[in-house]
Every structure is written in C-alpha cells, then in structure tokens.
Amino acid sequence: MASGDAAHLARLRAQILNSKDLPTIPVLLARILAVVDGEHSSARELVDVMQRDQALTGRVLRLANSGFFGFSRQVATLPRAVMILGFSTVRSLALGVKIWEAMRGRDGLSLTELWEHSALVGAAARLIARRVRAADPEEIFTAGLLHDVGRAVLNLRFPAEYAAVASTTGPDRLERERAAFGIDHTQAGAWLAEAWSLPQSIVEAAACHHDPVTPGTPLGSAVIVNLANRLVHWTDLDGGAIEPDAERLLQGVGGGLSLTAWVEIAVLLQGQKGDLREFFGAES
C-alpha cells in the first residue's frame, strides 16, 4: 500500500472511530473482555461480571432454556448456565449481546434485520465448525454473530447516507459503501474490533467475510464465517430452496462441507430461528 493511501485510511479511521456518534466501549463489555483475556480467569469471575446486568442474565437464561441447545433440564441461574453450557458458550453470548447493544442505532439501518441475519450466520458458522472440526464452535459463533458490526458502525456515523446504501445487497452494496464513505463495512468492522481489543477471530471475520473463497481454501475461522454468511444469504430457510450460487460454492469446498451437509445444517437453522430471534432481537 502506498504511503498516501495508508495516510488516507488512517485519517478515515480517526474520523469514524473518534466520532461522537460512535459509543466508547461500555464498562461492562470491557470487564467481560478482561475476563476473556485473563490468563487465569474463572467461570466465577464471568458470572460475577454478568450478574451486574439483569437484562443480559435474563437473555442468557432464556436461550439456555430454549431449543437452541437442546437441554431438557431447567437452567434457573447463571452459574448453572455456565456449568451446563460451558464457560466459552456463555462468554460468547455475553460478548455478542453487549456489543450489539452498544451499536444500536437511531435511524437508517434496521438493527432488527441485521441482528437476525447476524445471529443466523453465527449459528450457521457454529454448526459448520462442528461438522468440519476446523475451529472452536463457540468462538466462531461470536465471530459470526459480529461479522457485520461494520454496518452498524457506518450507520451510527453516517445515518442518513447509510440508509440509502443499506437498501442494496450483495457486492454492489460494498461498492456503494466505498463510493460514499471511502471504505466498506468490512474495514469499518475490523477497525472497531481492533479499537475495542476484541478477539482476533472477530477482527478477521469482520475484515474477511466478503473475500473470495476459492476451491481448496483452508477452512479456518474467518473462512467458515465467510461461507456461513454466503450460505445464509443464498438459502431460504423457511421454504428450503437453495440458490445455484450456494451449490456452486459448495462444490469447491472440502473438509466435509458438501451440499448434503449444508441441507442438514439448514434444517437445524430453520428450527433455531425462533430462539435466535427472541434472544438477539427482543430488545432491538
């Protein structure tokens, strides 16, 4: 990259991230991240932090008792949820909820639509990771959940302008974002994730989820989120129809992710839509 281009991007980054329209990292989220990053952090510390937010605790318990995880036993307390679901699962849910809450917009982009899509991509990435055994399913769930956070960033920073841009889908939207703001939402999301010291898997998923996927590409965390994003866009989870683009993509993907495997995953996702909508969209 030429020095002039680098300087231009640095100025854009400062203009966007330092804007009064963007929130600073919430105190509770910073504490959750500190627990996540702590070398000797315990489940007890995570519970202590999360219990300061009754709405967050309620959401986690609601999802824990839904069909999403498939447990038959009632989960009545946060420590019980951590014990049954696991430290990494509860941590992932907490990170996702608090980041999306912080990015809630006022105008322009429908956060409900974006939240529901992002939740489905996170769930799809989690199921794909389990199928191909190439990444930690709970870590990749968070990365998938937050892959589109750059759209919320641009909406908060440029609400009127982004309302028009957000009405388009696919590659054309990326081009219109670049034309309007000098960057697209993948760059904006990566910048926010870096500025807030989010896990590297989230930074990479935000930055790379529209990159081309070629046959033989190793199925790492960012690539799985990329695939999940495309496949969710190209699949009618209610009607069962899968677009030809998805079939072509899956023909070149190895690691056990075939069209048959995706059909099975899509059936599971369809059953999880209601639980995800209630969990991630209830307060948007």
Secondary structure, 3 states (H helix, E strand, C coil): CCHHHHHHHHHHHHHHHCCCCCCCCCHHHHHHHHHHHCCCCCHHHHHHHHCCCHHHHHHHHHHHCCCCCCCCCCCCCHHHHHHHHCHHHHHHHHHHHHHHHHCCCCCCCCHHHHHHHHHHHHHHHHHHHHHHCCCCHHHHHHHHHCCCHHHHHHHHHCHHHHHHHCCCCCHHHHHHHHHHHCCCHHHHHHHHHHHCCCCHHHHHHHHHCCCCCCCCCCCCHHHHHHHHHHHHHCECCCCCCECHHHHHHHHCCCCCCCHHHHHHHHHHHHHHHHHHHHHHHCCC
